[in-house]
Amino acid sequence: MRCVRGVTRSIAERPLVLVTGKGGVGKTTVSAALAIAAQEARQKTLVAEITSDPLATSPLLTHWGTQFTQRLDQPVTLGANLDGVQISPSAGHRLFLRAALRVGVLADAAMRSSALNRFLLAAPAFPEIGVLYQLVWLWRLKKYERIIVDLPATGHALGLVKLPRTVTRVVPKGLVKDAITEGLEILTNRDQCGTIIVTLPERLPVTESFELHQGLQEVGVSVGALLLNRMPEDVFSAGEREVLGQYIATHQDELLLGSREFRRLGQATRARAAFYQQAAPLLELKSVELPVFDGEWRSVINAAAQGLVKTGLALGPRGQ
């Protein structure tokens, strides 16, 4: 773990945290763990999931064991000091139309038009603008000390800033431009917003995480931490690994129990070394890791939350 330099607030103290990374790295687990840690720190928290389909089952929010019957584009209670919400382009478009038309019934009627929905989702930058508008709307509520956003994929974090910023250059003053400008100011304010890039101890995900870091820096979004997730425990010394590696290499025609897991551990160890080597020059960045947690979802999330507190990516319970 490295100290953060030149940042007024650590990632654990910023009100808005974006969790990003390529698919399958554990973003949703990390987002849920951050929410649990904030809840235990008695912070009023909103955990949000960005989705393109607001009617689909929420992989994040349903983990709290509640079968939701209402739309999730408005915050719903998940527990003490913890709410959840889905952020989607269509929900953002609906909120914008309500603000523009000043009559909710008209806005809802307009959003029931399949032709309008297809246009808003297909037009360049309109989906990102919808997501950004809903995020700004949630921020304006001033109800939460902590908002944690689970982003859907690596490219979305960049698109959330790049595409709306392009639109501001051509859109005249008004409701849309004001909301986009406010949203971009929030996302690029390193005291208010920070990003956690989640990756795995594998060569390609590690490489992509640093490429994403560079891309976010170029568009002005602060990256507060790189998180190496699901790092397997290495119970071997360097000498033991060498002896075992040589033995497996000379007995490849035999079925050796555990040889596949040993190779995977070697790959993970090499990827971990590359991770910290690339992170070393980035002095402003925390580079931390979480181990593999076994068990059912609730126990995994609680263990991950404790791990995030230990690494400094989340605040501990107040009074401790």
C-alpha positions in Angstrom: 0.0 0.0 0.0 1.3 3.5 -0.8 0.6 6.9 0.7 -1.5 9.3 -1.3 0.3 12.6 -2.0 -1.1 15.8 -3.2 -4.8 14.9 -2.5 -6.8 16.9 -0.1 -9.1 14.0 0.6 -8.3 10.3 0.5 -10.5 8.0 -1.6 -12.1 6.8 1.7 -13.3 10.4 2.4 -14.6 11.5 -1.0 -18.4 11.8 -1.2 -18.6 10.2 -4.7 -16.8 7.0 -5.6 -16.9 5.4 -9.0 -16.0 1.7 -9.1 -14.8 0.6 -12.6 -12.8 -2.1 -14.4 -13.4 -4.7 -17.1 -16.2 -7.2 -16.7 -15.7 -10.0 -14.3 -13.1 -8.4 -12.0 -15.5 -8.1 -9.0 -16.7 -4.5 -9.3 -20.1 -5.3 -7.9 -18.6 -7.1 -4.9 -16.3 -4.2 -4.2 -19.2 -1.7 -4.6 -21.3 -3.6 -2.2 -18.4 -3.9 0.3 -17.7 -0.2 0.1 -21.4 0.4 0.9 -21.4 -2.0 3.8 -18.2 -0.3 5.2 -19.8 3.2 4.9 -23.0 1.9 6.5 -21.0 0.5 9.4 -19.2 3.9 9.7 -22.7 5.4 10.1 -22.5 7.4 6.9 -25.8 8.0 5.1 -24.9 6.0 1.9 -26.4 5.5 -1.5 -25.1 2.6 -3.6 -25.9 2.9 -7.3 -25.7 0.6 -10.2 -25.6 1.9 -13.8 -27.6 -0.2 -16.2 -28.8 0.2 -19.8 -32.0 -1.8 -19.0 -33.9 -0.5 -15.9 -36.3 -3.4 -16.2 -33.6 -6.0 -15.7 -32.9 -7.6 -12.4 -30.3 -5.7 -10.5 -27.2 -7.8 -9.8 -26.1 -5.4 -7.1 -29.3 -4.4 -5.2 -30.9 -7.8 -5.1 -27.9 -9.0 -3.0 -29.6 -7.4 -0.1 -32.3 -10.0 -0.2 -35.2 -7.9 -1.2 -37.5 -8.6 -4.1 -38.3 -5.1 -5.4 -41.7 -4.5 -6.9 -41.2 -0.8 -7.8 -38.9 0.9 -10.2 -35.4 1.3 -8.9 -34.7 4.6 -10.6 -35.6 6.3 -7.2 -33.7 5.4 -4.1 -35.0 2.5 -2.1 -34.1 1.5 1.5 -31.7 -1.4 1.8 -31.0 -1.0 5.5 -30.1 1.5 8.2 -28.2 4.5 6.6 -28.2 2.6 3.3 -30.2 3.2 0.2 -29.9 1.8 -3.3 -30.8 3.0 -6.8 -30.4 2.1 -10.5 -29.0 4.8 -12.8 -30.1 4.4 -16.4 -30.2 6.6 -19.5 -34.0 6.4 -19.6 -34.4 7.4 -16.0 -32.2 10.4 -16.6 -34.1 11.3 -19.7 -37.4 11.1 -17.7 -36.0 13.3 -15.0 -34.8 15.9 -17.6 -38.2 15.9 -19.3 -40.0 16.4 -16.0 -37.7 19.4 -15.2 -38.2 20.8 -18.7 -41.9 20.3 -19.1 -42.6 20.9 -15.4 -45.5 18.4 -15.6 -44.6 14.9 -14.5 -47.5 13.3 -16.3 -46.4 14.7 -19.7 -42.8 13.6 -19.1 -44.0 10.0 -18.2 -46.2 10.0 -21.3 -43.4 11.1 -23.5 -41.1 8.4 -22.2 -43.7 5.7 -23.0 -43.1 6.5 -26.6 -41.0 3.6 -28.0 -39.9 5.8 -30.9 -38.6 8.5 -28.5 -36.8 5.9 -26.4 -35.1 4.4 -29.4 -33.9 7.8 -30.5 -32.6 8.8 -27.1 -30.7 5.6 -26.7 -29.3 5.6 -30.2 -28.3 9.2 -30.6 -24.6 9.8 -30.0 -23.9 10.9 -26.3 -27.6 10.8 -25.3 -27.3 7.7 -23.1 -24.3 9.2 -21.3 -26.1 12.5 -20.9 -29.1 10.6 -19.4 -26.8 8.8 -16.9 -25.0 12.0 -16.0 -28.3 13.9 -15.5 -29.6 11.3 -13.1 -26.3 11.3 -11.2 -26.5 15.1 -10.9 -30.1 14.8 -9.7 -29.1 12.3 -7.0 -26.2 14.6 -6.0 -28.5 17.6 -5.7 -30.7 15.8 -3.1 -27.9 16.5 -0.6 -29.2 13.5 1.3 -26.1 11.3 1.3 -22.6 11.5 2.8 -21.4 8.8 0.4 -22.5 7.8 -3.1 -20.9 4.7 -4.5 -21.5 4.0 -8.2 -20.9 0.6 -9.8 -20.0 1.3 -13.4 -20.9 -1.4 -16.0 -17.7 -1.6 -18.0 -14.2 -0.1 -18.6 -15.1 2.2 -21.4 -18.2 3.6 -19.6 -16.1 5.6 -17.2 -14.3 7.4 -20.0 -17.5 7.9 -22.0 -19.3 9.4 -19.1 -17.0 12.4 -19.3 -15.8 12.5 -22.9 -19.1 12.4 -24.8 -21.1 14.9 -22.6 -18.1 17.2 -22.7 -18.2 17.2 -26.5 -21.9 18.1 -26.4 -21.3 21.1 -24.2 -19.3 22.7 -27.0 -22.3 22.7 -29.4 -25.3 22.9 -27.1 -26.6 26.4 -26.2 -27.2 27.5 -22.6 -30.1 25.9 -20.9 -31.2 23.0 -18.7 -29.1 20.3 -20.5 -25.9 22.3 -20.6 -26.2 23.4 -17.0 -26.7 19.8 -15.8 -23.9 18.5 -17.9 -21.5 21.2 -16.8 -22.4 20.6 -13.1 -21.9 16.8 -13.6 -18.5 17.2 -15.2 -17.5 19.6 -12.4 -18.4 17.0 -9.8 -16.7 14.1 -11.7 -13.4 16.1 -12.2 -13.3 17.6 -8.7 -10.7 15.4 -6.8 -12.0 16.5 -3.4 -15.5 15.3 -4.3 -15.1 12.4 -6.7 -12.6 9.5 -7.0 -12.3 6.3 -9.0 -11.3 2.9 -7.8 -10.1 0.7 -10.7 -10.6 -3.0 -9.9 -8.5 -5.6 -11.6 -7.5 -9.3 -11.3 -4.0 -10.9 -10.9 -3.9 -11.7 -14.6 -1.7 -10.2 -17.3 -4.4 -8.7 -19.5 -6.6 -7.2 -16.8 -3.6 -5.6 -15.1 -2.4 -4.1 -18.4 -5.9 -2.8 -19.1 -6.3 -1.3 -15.7 -3.3 1.0 -16.2 -4.5 2.0 -19.6 -7.8 3.0 -18.1 -5.9 4.9 -15.4 -4.1 6.9 -18.1 -7.3 7.5 -20.0 -9.2 8.8 -16.9 -6.3 11.1 -16.0 -6.4 12.5 -19.5 -10.0 13.5 -19.1 -9.5 14.9 -15.6 -11.1 12.2 -13.5 -9.1 11.5 -10.4 -8.1 7.8 -9.8 -7.8 7.3 -6.1 -6.8 3.6 -6.0 -6.0 0.5 -8.0 -7.3 -2.6 -6.4 -5.9 -6.1 -7.2 -8.9 -8.3 -6.4 -9.0 -12.0 -5.6 -5.3 -12.5 -5.1 -4.8 -16.2 -4.2 -2.8 -17.0 -1.1 0.8 -18.1 -1.8 1.9 -20.6 0.8 5.2 -21.4 -1.0 8.6 -19.9 -0.5 10.6 -18.9 -3.6 12.7 -22.0 -3.3 9.7 -24.3 -2.9 8.0 -22.7 -6.0 11.2 -23.3 -8.0 11.5 -27.0 -7.0 7.8 -27.6 -7.6 7.9 -25.9 -10.9 10.8 -28.0 -12.1 9.1 -31.2 -11.0 5.8 -30.4 -12.7 7.7 -29.4 -15.9 9.5 -32.7 -16.0 6.3 -34.7 -15.3 3.9 -33.2 -17.8 2.8 -36.6 -19.0 1.5 -37.5 -15.5 -1.7 -36.4 -13.9 -0.5 -34.4 -10.9 -3.1 -33.3 -8.4 -2.9 -29.6 -7.9 -0.6 -28.8 -10.8 -3.2 -26.7 -12.6 -3.8 -24.6 -9.4 0.0 -24.3 -9.0 0.4 -22.9 -12.5 -2.5 -20.4 -11.9 -0.8 -19.3 -8.7 2.4 -18.7 -10.6 0.6 -16.6 -13.2 -1.2 -14.7 -10.5 2.2 -14.0 -8.7 3.8 -12.7 -11.9 0.8 -10.5 -12.6 0.9 -9.2 -9.0 4.6 -8.3 -9.5 3.8 -6.5 -12.7 0.9 -4.7 -11.0 3.1 -3.2 -8.3 5.9 -2.5 -10.7 3.7 -0.4 -12.9 2.1 1.3 -9.9 5.4 2.2 -8.3 5.9 5.5 -10.2 2.3 6.6 -9.5 2.9 8.2 -6.1 -0.5 9.8 -5.9 -2.2 6.4 -6.1 -3.0 3.8 -3.6 -2.2 0.3 -5.0 -3.7 -2.4 -2.8 -5.1 -5.9 -3.0 -7.8 -8.2 -1.6 -7.4 -11.9 -1.2 -9.9 -14.6 -2.4 -12.8 -14.8 0.0 -14.8 -18.0 0.2 -18.3 -18.5 1.4 -21.8 -17.3 0.6 -22.3 -13.7 -0.7 -23.0 -12.0 2.7 -19.9 -13.4 4.3 -17.8 -12.5 1.3 -19.0 -8.9 1.3 -18.5 -8.5 5.0 -14.9 -9.9 4.7 -14.2 -7.6 1.7 -15.6 -4.6 3.6 -13.2 -5.3 6.5 -10.4 -5.7 3.9 -11.2 -2.3 2.3 -11.0 -0.7 5.7 -7.6 -2.2 6.4 -6.3 -1.0 3.0 -7.6 2.5 3.6 -10.2 2.5 0.8 -13.0 2.7 3.3 -13.5 4.3 6.8 -13.7 2.1 9.8 -16.7 2.0 12.2 -17.0 5.3 14.1 -15.8 5.1 17.7 -13.0 2.6 16.8 
